[in-house]
């Protein structure tokens, strides 16, 4: 697997306080909406996926809930199901939507598109060891860390929305709340209407390490 390309989109006016210091980034995370694969018990991985009828309705509800939340931008995985969610949610608004491949779901390699019942027991075995032909969860964390470095440097003082996948939320929890990926991969999913994170002003300086890293 080759390196995931970077997205170099920058805010027109990165925020700074009165002393010229960079300010924190307020991040709201939302999962992509319900897909046909979700309804059929399929682990989509790096396959594009598409929203079901229920998913399109939920995406519209996401827009009703979030379009007036003063977001400077929406950052979204470039996989179709996430892009479709963002396009439905923010149709008719002027909020810019930026696709970023670093926000993709974990690449399950040979298991992309397999039943969730087959994938679920394999997750904890691929925290550090990549799925055959795919990625490890640690590689997803590394891609998310790279995304956050750019966000800290280019979008300081702004509020942004991220629409992505379960592995990306786990990565945010590891990098920004001190959670352990070992505790997250087998935890049951509980949907909620958004997760909130603060990206500190010193993110680039500290390196955004996971617990136990230096």
N, C-alpha and C positions, 0 to 999 in steps of 0.2 A: 504494500500500500504506500503510495507516494504522499508527500506532505499536502495538507489541506491548504488551499490558497487563502490569502489574507484579504480582508475587506478594509480599505483605507479611507472610508467615508469619515469626514470630520464635521463637527458643528461649525456653523458660520461664526459663532461668538462663544468660545469656551468660557465658562464662568469663573470669575475670580472675586475675592473679597476686596475690601477697600485698600488693603495693603498689597494687592497684587498676587496674593497666594491662591493657588488652585483650591476649588471647593469640591466637596463630596458629590458623587453621582447617586441619585435616588433611582433604584431599579425596581420595577414591578415585573414579575414573571407570571406568564399565563401559559398553560399547556395548549398545544394545538387542539382543535375541536375533534369530536368523535368521528372516526373513520369507518369505512366499510370493514376494514381489517379488524378494528377494535370489536365491532359487533360480531365478527365471525371467529374471534379468538386467534387471530394471526399476528405474529410479531413482525412488523413491517421492516424495521431496521433502516437500511439505506435505500430501500425501494421507495418510490414516490408516494404511494397511497393517495386516496381521495376521500373527501368527506362524504358521509352518508346524509340522507335527508335530515335526520335528527342533528347531525353535526353542523349542517348549514344553518339550521335554526339556532343552535347554541352559539355559533360564530356571530350571528346577527345580535344575539343577546349580549355577547362580549362587547360588541361595538356600542350598544346602548349603555352598557355599564362603564365603559372606559373612554369614550371619545371626547369627553369633557374633562378629563383628568390632567390637562395641561402637560401632555407629553411633548417633548421636543422632537422625538423620533420614535419609530418602532423598528426594532431589530428582530429579524426572523430567520430561522433556518431556511435554507434554499430548497429543502425537500417540499414537494408539491402540497402535501397536506397542511403544512405550516403556512406556506405562502397563501394558499386558498383561505385559510382561517383569517389571516391578516387582511386580505383583499376584501372579503365579505364584511369583516368587522369595521373597517375604516373607509369603505366606499363612500365617496362624496365628501370626504374631509380633505384638508390640506396637510395633514400630518404625514411627513415623509416615511416611507417604508423601505428599509434597507435589508436586502438578503445577505446573509453571511454564512458560508459553508462551515465555519467553525462551530456553528450552533446545530449541526446535524445530530441526529440520534446516533448511538453507538452502532458501528458497522458490524453486524453479526456474521459477515462473510458468507460462508456456505449455508448458514442458518437464516439469512434474510428471507422472510416470507414463510417461515416454518410455523407450526402451531405454538402458541404460547406455552402449552403444557410441555413441549419439548425444550423450549428455550429456558424457562424459569429455573429448572434445576442446574442449568449450566452457568448462570450469571456469576455466582460466587467463585467459579473456577477461572473466570476471565477478568478478574480485577487487574492483574498484572500480565497475564499471558493472553495474547490476542485470540479472539475467535479465529478458527481456521479460515484464512483468506480475508480476515477483517481486522478489527481493533480490539484493544483492551479498554476497560473503563478508565484506567489511569491515563490512557491516551486522550480520551474524551475530556478528562479534567485538564490535561495540558492544553488542549485546543481552547477550552473555555477560559483558562488562565490567560492565554494570549489575547483572546477577545477582550477580557477585562482590562488588560494593560492598555490596549488602544482606547477603550472606553474612558479609563481614568485620565488619559492624556488629552483626549480630544473632545470629551463631553462633560467636563467638570462643571459643577453647578447646575446641571440639567436633570430633569426627570425623564426617564426613558422606559419603554415597555419592551420586554423580550418575550417572544413567542417561540417556543421550542418543544423539547421532548423530555421524557423522564430522566434520561441520563444527564441532560444539561442542568436540570433542577438539582440532581444529586451533586453535580460538580459545583454549583453555586453554594449549596449547603456546606460542602467540604471547604471551599475556598473562603467563604464569607462568614460562616457561623461556627467553624471548627468541628463540624460533623465528620464522621469516619465513613468512607465509602463501604467498608466491610459491614457496617451496620445498616446501610441504606439499600443495598442491591436486593436483599430478600425481604425488605419491609413491605407490607401491603400498601397499595396505592389508595390514598384518600383524596378525592377531588375537593378543591375549594376554589373560591372565586379570587384567585391571585395569591402570590407570595411576595413579600416585600424584603428587599435587601438594601443595605447602604454600602456603597463602594468607597472606602476611605480615601482621603486626600493623599495619604502616603503609600497607596497601593503599589505604585511603580517602584518606590524606594525599598519597600519591604519584600517585594518579590512575590507576594501572594502565595506563600507556601501552605501546603496542607499540614495538619497536625503531625508533628514528628519530623518534618523536613527542616533543613537548614538553608 
